Amino acid sequence: MQVAIKIIDTRKLTTSYASKNLYREAKILAQIRHPNIVRIYETLKVVKTLYVIASWSESLVIFLTCE
């Protein structure tokens, strides 16, 4: 099985809403089962980093932002 891993450095979040609710929202999205929505298998929070493990999709377009 192939998966996509999104790594989020929570120290770089600019709004308090995002930093407070990002982990909770990822957990809620993990409960959704729909053929048109990428499935989230797991979310892990380690210190100041959030890892979101999701299903891999060949048709998914991923944009990377490097600072």
Buried (B, 14 or more C-beta within 10 A) or exposed (E): EEEBEEEBEBEEBEEEEEBEEBBEEBBEBBEEEEEEEBBBEEBEBEEEEBBBBBBEEEEEEEEEEEE
